[in-house]
Amino acid sequence: MSMQKQFNNPALIDCRGKTLELGKRTLIMGILNVTPDSFSDGGKFYNSRAALDHAVQLIDEGADILDIGAESTRPGHQEISAAEEWMRLEPVLKELVKMSPIPISLDTQKAAVAEKALELGVHIINDIWGLQKDTGMAQVVGAYKSPVVIMHNKHHTHYRDLIGEILRFLARSIELAIKSGVQEEQIIIDPGIGFGKTTEQNIEVIRRLDELKSLGFPVLLGVSRKSVIGKTLNLPVEGRLEPTIALGILGLVAGIDILRVHDVLPHKKAVQMADIILRRPKGEKDEI
């Protein structure tokens, strides 16, 4: 049986002055947290100088996108105000927008923060509530002609039809985005591993990732160091790299387009090898 999946045809995403090419290879989104309470790095990059240094490292290791966030969204996290979130972000973004050769994505669920960041020159908005929590978010991304990552989320874990409900949620988010002026080719979807799902539900979503392709949009997968790994294999955060890579490669086999990860370099190597096998047309010998 062939391992090759039906990937999206190559396409360009206009990222407000920068360009992403989808379809030719899997893209790597590097995670940059500027929070004092991140589940994965414990505030290691909360200092703006440390955050910028880490951003340079992620770029040097081969990240295609940087995803910066200033509010922890781990289970049980403490919500912060838009003012506090922006206070954490502003000094880093001011420098990052000037120095980064790759698109910068902002991980926020607040329209006010998204607007300030887009005004400063951020290229993509990544909303963990898929434009459905803050009613102003769709209008902001539409007004700034920003690409948007819309993720599935839920306040509880009760489902009658897990994949069906995820697809319907994402379809509503897509409709909101388009009605607000976002171009179809600027929309990326994310199933929301670890958000509003039990361990078993997360595993089912990963097992059925290929069903997301029915919506016809590029798919981003974020599984890096998440609790689905820790709870399944009884591993601490620092011991989850290899299982993270394994889940990422399963995502590639299912046809996803972007991997969101903390550890760029090892994923870059794994993805390059997998792409050569999965994406190369039969008989093609050129390097990916």
PAVO-138217 format. One line per 3 residues: number of its first residue (from 1); their letters; for each residue x, y, z of C-alpha. Coordinates in steps of 0.1 Angstrom, whole numbers, plus 5000, padded with zeros to 4 digits. Example, Ala and Ser with C-alpha at 12.3 -4.5 7.8 and 13.67 -1.06 7.14 Angstrom:
2
1	AS	5123/4955/5078 | 5137/4989/5071
//
This chain:
288
1	MSM	5000/5000/5000 | 5014/5034/4991 | 5023/5058/5019
4	QKQ	5018/5089/4997 | 4989/5111/5007 | 4970/5137/4987
7	FNN	4987/5169/4997 | 4974/5204/4988 | 4988/5218/4956
10	PAL	5016/5243/4961 | 5002/5277/4971 | 5015/5310/4984
13	IDC	5001/5327/5015 | 5004/5365/5015 | 5015/5373/5050
16	RGK	5014/5411/5050 | 5047/5416/5032 | 5062/5382/5037
19	TLE	5052/5350/5018 | 5048/5314/5029 | 5048/5286/5003
22	LGK	5026/5257/5012 | 5024/5223/4996 | 5060/5218/4984
25	RTL	5072/5207/5019 | 5060/5207/5055 | 5066/5240/5072
28	IMG	5079/5243/5108 | 5064/5269/5132 | 5088/5276/5161
31	ILN	5073/5284/5195 | 5085/5315/5214 | 5069/5319/5248
34	VTP	5073/5352/5267 | 5053/5340/5297 | 5064/5335/5333
37	DSF	5043/5303/5336 | 5046/5284/5304 | 5040/5246/5309
40	SDG	5069/5237/5287 | 5098/5261/5294 | 5089/5276/5328
43	GKF	5094/5312/5318 | 5129/5307/5304 | 5123/5333/5277
46	YNS	5102/5358/5298 | 5131/5383/5296 | 5129/5401/5263
49	RAA	5167/5398/5256 | 5164/5360/5262 | 5133/5358/5240
52	LDH	5151/5376/5211 | 5181/5354/5215 | 5159/5323/5214
55	AVQ	5141/5337/5183 | 5174/5340/5165 | 5182/5304/5175
58	LID	5148/5291/5161 | 5154/5310/5129 | 5189/5296/5125
61	EGA	5177/5261/5132 | 5153/5264/5102 | 5119/5276/5115
64	DIL	5097/5289/5087 | 5074/5308/5110 | 5078/5322/5146
67	DIG	5048/5319/5169 | 5050/5342/5199 | 5027/5341/5228
70	AES	5025/5360/5261 | 4996/5343/5279 | 4999/5307/5290
73	TRP	4970/5285/5278 | 4979/5254/5296 | 4950/5236/5316
76	GHQ	4942/5257/5347 | 4961/5287/5334 | 4955/5322/5350
79	EIS	4940/5346/5324 | 4957/5380/5321 | 4944/5413/5309
82	AAE	4950/5427/5274 | 4972/5454/5290 | 4994/5428/5308
85	EWM	4997/5407/5277 | 5007/5436/5255 | 5033/5448/5281
88	RLE	5050/5414/5278 | 5048/5414/5240 | 5056/5450/5229
91	PVL	5094/5451/5236 | 5100/5418/5220 | 5077/5424/5189
94	KEL	5092/5458/5183 | 5126/5442/5178 | 5114/5410/5163
97	VKM	5094/5426/5135 | 5125/5445/5124 | 5150/5416/5125
100	SPI	5130/5385/5115 | 5134/5372/5079 | 5104/5349/5084
103	PIS	5068/5356/5092 | 5058/5363/5128 | 5026/5348/5141
106	LDT	5010/5361/5173 | 4993/5335/5195 | 4965/5356/5212
109	QKA	4928/5353/5218 | 4923/5390/5224 | 4913/5414/5195
112	AVA	4928/5444/5212 | 4962/5427/5215 | 4960/5414/5179
115	EKA	4952/5449/5166 | 4982/5464/5183 | 5005/5436/5171
118	LEL	4992/5439/5135 | 4997/5477/5136 | 5033/5470/5147
121	GVH	5038/5447/5117 | 5031/5411/5129 | 5022/5389/5099
124	IIN	4998/5362/5112 | 4972/5359/5140 | 4969/5325/5157
127	DIW	4936/5323/5177 | 4931/5293/5200 | 4893/5301/5199
130	GLQ	4890/5303/5161 | 4876/5338/5161 | 4846/5326/5183
133	KDT	4855/5340/5217 | 4864/5376/5212 | 4837/5390/5189
136	GMA	4861/5416/5176 | 4888/5393/5164 | 4874/5384/5130
139	QVV	4869/5421/5122 | 4905/5429/5132 | 4921/5402/5111
142	GAY	4898/5411/5082 | 4906/5448/5084 | 4944/5441/5084
145	KSP	4942/5415/5057 | 4960/5391/5080 | 4964/5354/5076
148	VVI	4948/5335/5105 | 4952/5302/5122 | 4918/5291/5135
151	MHN	4919/5264/5162 | 4891/5242/5176 | 4885/5247/5213
154	KHH	4858/5239/5238 | 4851/5247/5275 | 4844/5210/5283
157	THY	4851/5175/5269 | 4816/5162/5262 | 4810/5152/5226
160	RDL	4784/5132/5208 | 4804/5132/5175 | 4840/5143/5182
163	IGE	4853/5148/5146 | 4820/5160/5133 | 4818/5187/5160
166	ILR	4854/5198/5154 | 4847/5201/5117 | 4815/5221/5123
169	FLA	4833/5245/5147 | 4861/5251/5122 | 4835/5256/5094
172	RSI	4818/5283/5115 | 4852/5300/5121 | 4860/5298/5084
175	ELA	4827/5315/5076 | 4834/5342/5102 | 4868/5349/5087
178	IKS	4856/5351/5051 | 4826/5374/5060 | 4851/5397/5078
181	GVQ	4873/5401/5047 | 4899/5374/5052 | 4909/5357/5019
184	EEQ	4903/5320/5017 | 4939/5314/5008 | 4949/5331/5041
187	III	4931/5306/5064 | 4948/5278/5082 | 4930/5253/5105
190	DPG	4942/5236/5137 | 4923/5207/5154 | 4934/5220/5188
193	IGF	4952/5190/5204 | 4951/5194/5242 | 4922/5219/5242
196	GKT	4888/5208/5253 | 4897/5172/5248 | 4906/5142/5270
199	TEQ	4937/5122/5264 | 4916/5095/5246 | 4899/5122/5225
202	NIE	4933/5138/5215 | 4945/5104/5204 | 4913/5099/5183
205	VIR	4918/5133/5166 | 4954/5125/5158 | 4943/5091/5144
208	RLD	4918/5108/5122 | 4937/5139/5111 | 4932/5132/5075
211	ELK	4895/5139/5079 | 4903/5176/5084 | 4914/5178/5048
214	SLG	4877/5176/5038 | 4874/5213/5047 | 4899/5221/5020
217	FPV	4923/5243/5040 | 4959/5239/5051 | 4962/5221/5085
220	LLG	4985/5231/5113 | 4993/5205/5140 | 5005/5214/5175
223	VSR	5014/5184/5197 | 5048/5196/5210 | 5055/5183/5246
226	KSV	5017/5182/5253 | 5000/5163/5281 | 4986/5137/5257
229	IGK	5022/5124/5256 | 5028/5128/5293 | 4997/5111/5303
232	TLN	5000/5083/5278 | 5036/5075/5284 | 5040/5089/5320
235	LPV	5067/5113/5308 | 5077/5147/5322 | 5078/5177/5298
238	EGR	5116/5174/5293 | 5112/5137/5282 | 5087/5142/5254
241	LEP	5108/5151/5224 | 5109/5117/5207 | 5071/5111/5211
244	TIA	5065/5146/5199 | 5084/5139/5167 | 5066/5106/5163
247	LGI	5032/5123/5164 | 5044/5150/5141 | 5054/5124/5115
250	LGL	5021/5107/5118 | 5006/5141/5111 | 5027/5144/5079
253	VAG	5015/5110/5068 | 4979/5123/5073 | 4987/5153/5050
256	IDI	4992/5182/5075 | 5010/5213/5062 | 5025/5230/5093
259	LRV	5040/5216/5125 | 5041/5239/5156 | 5070/5228/5178
262	HDV	5094/5239/5205 | 5124/5219/5192 | 5130/5232/5157
265	LPH	5162/5215/5147 | 5153/5178/5154 | 5119/5183/5138
268	KKA	5135/5199/5107 | 5156/5169/5102 | 5128/5144/5107
271	VQM	5104/5164/5085 | 5129/5167/5057 | 5134/5129/5056
274	ADI	5096/5122/5058 | 5089/5148/5031 | 5113/5132/5007
277	ILR	5093/5100/5010 | 5058/5114/5013 | 5058/5144/4990
280	RPK	5082/5135/4961 | 5064/5125/4929 | 5071/5090/4917
283	GEK	5103/5090/4897 | 5114/5124/4910 | 5150/5125/4922
286	DEI	5156/5161/4931 | 5162/5171/4968 | 5133/5186/4987
//
